[in-house]
Amino acid sequence: MRWLLLRLGGAVFVLWAAATLTFFGLRLIPGDPAQAILGGPGSQASAEALAQVRAEYGLDQPLFTQYLTQLGRLVTGDLGTSYSLRTPVVEVIGSQIGGTLLLAALALIVAWAIALGLALWSTRGGRIAAGVGSALEIVAAAVPHFWLATVLVLVFSTTLRWFPAVSTAGPEGLVLPVLTLALPLAGFLGQVMRESVLDALDAPFTLSARARGEGEGGVRWRHVLRHGSLPGIALSGWAFGWLISGAVVVETIFARPGLGRTLLNAVQLRDVPLVVGMVLVVALGYVVMTVATDAATRVADPRMRAS
């Protein structure tokens, strides 16, 4: 119960901090929110129309009063209405969240598979394999999404013509966006998993299993694999938030509908309710994933349950 209460308190703090930083951060962007509501600077709205919109949306109030009003609506579950789309924020998020969650989930699975496979191979193949594996992990972790997406499009779309350059509704349209998100994450996860696998190979429980006559394959799959995956499990909550932020770039490059692309457009239009609502949904997903990974770590590691 104490563990659960601490997690709930942390979740409330994260959501409040996300909403607060997003609200004030948008206010630092040059421009008038009233103009954004009326269609942007190109709308040539009159002074009377701007004044009417400011009064209707409370933009003529002091900034802190606007913040408290926004916070009060969020506490009651009211995310408001999008300035630019004239649609409730809940409906906008509901129509876009499915594609982003699918993209993030597939990228996390692919990154896990690549990282774990590379960690097991590099720790079994000697010094050369360890050096090659370490170099691949460092390069993959350092590659930015926009550069990797460009290379993948040039190789697999323009040259080989295996996959479309623009994301389509079919499964083939997911391959390049998923790889763009998964490869850098796999490099990072592979580094921590490889170190954990090396520690497990020298651990007393591994020596004990070998002393009982268990084969090398059984030792790796029954003991080393479980221990080596613990850092990856613990980092999966952070990885989810990292993937969602990366989706902003990936969905824009591949013209894929989703939260990332919608969020980018909302920031450019200074659509405060939509940006705050989407950031809160992403933060809530990050909190849920973090709690889930903490629970999974306790299940996989008996030492956590004992402590």
Summary of the structure (lengths in Angstrom):
residues: 307
radius of gyration: 23.7
end to end distance: 14.6
largest distance: 85.4
contacts: 994
relative contact order: 0.14
helix: 79%
strand: 1%
